[in-house]
């Protein structure tokens, strides 16, 4: 991956006015992936919406890291269930169309 596509954690934390250790703790919980290049730490751009959501949960709503981990896992399960539901509904539509022909 090109270095230009990555977000430097130091700059990200300065912009959001948070401690670098918060991102490290999210990484320790497996909630974000940190990329280390030339002694600097980076986030992938596609992680930003999730990280910003976790920042709001922690700093605005005062939810601890264990709570953020639980919330993230539940949201992931909901997303998987929604994908399964959509796939099942699509199969049902195909079945119903086949039955009416």
For each residue, the residues with C-beta under 8 A, 3 or more apart:
1: 5 6 35 44
2: 5 6
3: 6 37 42
4:
5: 1 2 44 45
6: 1 2 3 35 37 42 43 44 45
7: 11 12 42 43 44 45 48
8: 11 12 40 41 42
9: 12 13 20 23 34 40 41 42 43
10: 13 14 20 40 41
11: 7 8 14 15
12: 7 8 9 15 16 23 43 51
13: 9 10 16 17 18 19 20 22 23
14: 10 11 17
15: 11 12
16: 12 13 52 55
17: 13 14
18: 13 22 23 55 59
19: 13 22
20: 9 10 13 23 24 41
21: 24 25
22: 13 18 19 25 26 55 58
23: 9 12 13 18 20 26 27 32 34 41 43 51
24: 20 21 27 28 34
25: 21 22 28 29 65
26: 22 23 29 31 32 51 54 65 68
27: 23 24 30 31 32 33 34
28: 24 25
29: 25 26 65 68 69
30: 27 69
31: 26 27 50 54 68 69 72
32: 23 26 27 43 47 50 51 54
33: 27 43 44 47
34: 9 23 24 27 41 42 43
35: 1 6 41 42 43 44
36: 39 40 41 42
37: 3 6 40 42
38:
39: 36
40: 8 9 10 36 37
41: 8 9 10 20 23 34 35 36
42: 3 6 7 8 9 34 35 36 37
43: 6 7 9 12 23 32 33 34 35 47 48 51
44: 1 5 6 7 33 35 47
45: 5 6 7 48
46: 49
47: 32 33 43 44 50 51
48: 7 43 45 51 52
49: 46 52 53
50: 31 32 47 53 54 72
51: 12 23 26 32 43 47 48 54 55
52: 16 48 49 55 56
53: 49 50 56 57
54: 26 31 32 50 51 57 58 68 72
55: 16 18 22 51 52 58 59
56: 52 53 59 60 61
57: 53 54 60 61 63 67 68 71
58: 22 54 55 61 62 63 64 65 68
59: 18 55 56 62
60: 56 57
61: 56 57 58
62: 58 59
63: 57 58 67 68 71
64: 58 67 68
65: 25 26 29 58 68 69
66: 69 70
67: 57 63 64 70 71
68: 26 29 31 54 57 58 63 64 65 71 72
69: 29 30 31 65 66 72 73
70: 66 67 73 74
71: 57 63 67 68 74 75
72: 31 50 54 68 69 75 76
73: 69 70 76 77
74: 70 71 77 78
75: 71 72 78 79
76: 72 73 79 80
77: 73 74 80 81
78: 74 75 81 82
79: 75 76 82 83
80: 76 77 83 84
81: 77 78 84 85
82: 78 79 85 86
83: 79 80 86 87
84: 80 81 87 88
85: 81 82 88 89
86: 82 83 89 90
87: 83 84 90 91
88: 84 85 91 92
89: 85 86 92 93
90: 86 87 93 94
91: 87 88 94 95
92: 88 89 95 96
93: 89 90 96 97
94: 90 91 97 98
95: 91 92 98 99
96: 92 93 99 100
97: 93 94 100 101
98: 94 95 101
99: 95 96
100: 96 97
101: 97 98
